[in-house]
Amino acid sequence: MIRKSQTLNFDNGFTLLELIVVLAGLGILSSLAIPNYMKYLDYAKVDEAKALLNSTAADCLQGLRRKGEERLISPVNDDVISFTRLKNTGYIFKDGSKRSTDEKFLPNCSTVLITAAQEADRTERLPDLGFTLTANGTLTKIAVDSGSETKFPAESWAGINTTEETELVEWQELNDAITKAKAICEKNRLSFIQSPGVGRTKMWDPIKTSNCTSKPPKFEDPETCTAEGCTKDVWYIDGEFCGYDAEDFEKCQNEKDNALCKAQKDEMVANNATTESIDGDQLSNCDSPVWFFEGVNQGSAEAWKPLMCERNKNNLLNTIHSGPVEYCESSNIYICGGKEHTGDTAIDDYEKCLTNNKDARCTRALNEDALERGKGGPYISPTPPDMTLPVGEDCGERYWYCTESGKIYKGRDAEQKYKADESCINREPLPWYCPWAPAAVECQ
């Protein structure tokens, strides 16, 4: 039996029917694989966006520890998160309840929310994500489950804080209003501290936001969660905190006045000051006048007067004096020979001193000569014609006289002392030759 040999011809390829079957199979496989591939691409974008939010939250927390509540009302760090970096993940920022297409917009650290750049993506796999940060450092992640495949990425970010969109919008609108109101309140308070810095202003009352939630749903209450919280009185003096009521401010004001008054009194002590008026010195920051004598506060005019009397009498000891002395109770004071004559025989003793004491007579002659001549100098005091040698100390003495202070200056430095007398400042002395030419016009 003869067999026929069969040879396969591989050059003929696939038949048309075979190709159609293969292509149909590939189409079926691709229709099943491509959606899953796109799904995983979207989830990868969500994961990248979550990483940016985590970095932003960490940066805001660090800023809160360094700067305090001020960081909450400051924009996020654009080196960490920005419009451009978000857009690469398919997300953009939310500004309040609205989508923000402003490339320069940055939310504050208190609330950061992102949403899908394409509205259609929100209902598929890109949920709204974000976080809130409070002044006490509480960080709360929030998300919105808004579509068929957003539940898993939303809950993997926020857990039980995943909410519906309407609840988030309502909560965020209230939260934004509170944040802005706080910022304005604080700005006004700081401005008041700078100027005028004295009196009452308003600060944020923490009770007004004590029951606000850090996540949706919204809770609003006029007493414990409201944007109308800039209601607490606060008082300042010279830019320094003073208290929360008028009594505190009054206490601070008194303390300030007392401190300033004490400082002025201390200055008078340091300067060894003496009050020159019976009415006392009215210091600008003291309620009542003070009476100082040589750097010591005497407390009253009654205690101050005897000291002033004694001082004024001592100033007259090198002169001849009979009559009143300022601040002394006696109507007449008799001074001669370097001492005061007192008692029932004061007048007789004074007259006897004038007769027997050459120095006293010369001093009286000098005083009388000064009164006749008036202000100026140098003058030469006269010698009584009946006085025998040696004459008294003040006879033939070169001197200067100041009518304003009533003082006579003698000795080598008399001219310097005269010119240093505040009562005679800026008053030119008489020419040197006046003692020998008193009738000259310029010597009058």
Helices and strands as residue ranges (DSSP letters): G 10-12, H 16-67, G 68-73, H 83-87, E 91-95, E 98-99, E 111-116, H 119-122, E 128-133, E 139-144, H 151-158, G 159-161, E 162-163, H 165-194, E 199-203, G 206-209, E 232-237, E 240-243, H 246-270, E 292-293, E 296-297, H 301-315, E 321-323, E 333-336, E 339-341, H 346-356, H 358-373, E 376-380, E 398-402, E 407-410, H 414-420, G 422-424, G 441-443
